[in-house]
Amino acid sequence: MNSSNPSKFLLICPVCQANQQQEQVCRRCKSDLGLVVAIEEKRIYHLSLAFAYLQKEEYQIALEQLHAAEQLRQGSDIKKYRAVVHLIANDFPKAWQLYNELVTEE
């Protein structure tokens, strides 16, 4: 996500691989990116909900929101967030397992 404007994010055009800000049309190949943008916005929404539920100590709901975000687009960020939720929830074995999976993937 772009730090200067949290509602904007970087994306890669699936057609020409151009890096660009959140836009409905690719700056290079002019492909329609409306669905890609909508999916990413929905994913960010679920991540935001996960963080909100984590602050409320609603760990299971936070994990469910992370799962919903992962269904939209997988990423190593989800596994990192999931490990943090388990760590804060004092589920140390699961947090350690996720950490080890992350280390072996990198």
N, C-alpha and C positions, 0 to 999 in steps of 0.2 A: 504494500500500500504506500502511496506517496505521502511522505511526512508533512509536506506543506499544506496539503488539503486531504484530510482523512476520507472524504467522500469519493475521491479519485483514486484510481489504482492503475498500475501498469499491467498491460496484457500483451500477448504475442498473437499476431494475426495467424490463424490456422492455415491460411492460404499461402501467404508470402513470407511468414515468419518475422515480419517487422515488429519491433518493440515500439509501443506507443502508449499514450495516456488513454484512459477510458473514453472511447468515442464510438459512435454508432456505425461509422464507416472507416475502413482502413485508409490511412493517409497515403500509403504507397500503391496498393492494388485496387482500392475503392470497393473492396468486398463488404457486404453487409455484416456487421458484427453485433447486431442487436441482440441475438440470442446469447452470444458469448458474454456480453455485458450484463444481460439479465441474470444469467446463471451466476456470474461472479458477484453481483450485488446480493443475490439470495444467499450465497455462501457466506458473505461478510455479515449479513443479517444473522445467520445461525451462529456464527462465531461470536458476535456481539451478545447474543442471548446466552451463549455458554459462559462467557465471562461474567455476565450479570448474575447468573445462577450460581456461579462459583463464589462470588462475593456474598451471596445469601446463604452459602454453605449447603446448597441444594445440589450435591455432587452427582447424583444419578441423572437429574434433569440436565445438568451441564454436559455429562457424557452423551446423553441422547442428542443434544444440540450439536455436539461435535460429530456425532455419527451422521446427522442430517447434512452437515456441511461437507463431510467426506463423500456422501452419496452424490453430491453435485460435482465435486472435483477432488480427487485424492491429492495428497501432498504430505511431505514430511512434517509440515507444521502441525497437522492434526495429531500425529503420534506424539509430538513434543508436548502439545497442550494436554493430551490425554494423560501423559506421564505426570504432568504438573498437577492435574486434578487428583490423580491417585495419591501423589505425594502429600498434597494438602489434606486429603481425606484420611491420612495415616494408613493407607494401603501400600505399605512399603514394598512387599514382594511384587505386586503388579507394577508399581512405579519402576522398580529395579529391572524387571523383565522388559518393559518398554524402552528403558534407557539402553539396555544391552542390545536390543534390536536396532535402535538408532545408531549405535556405535558400529555395529557390524555392517550396516547398510552404507555407511560413509566411508 
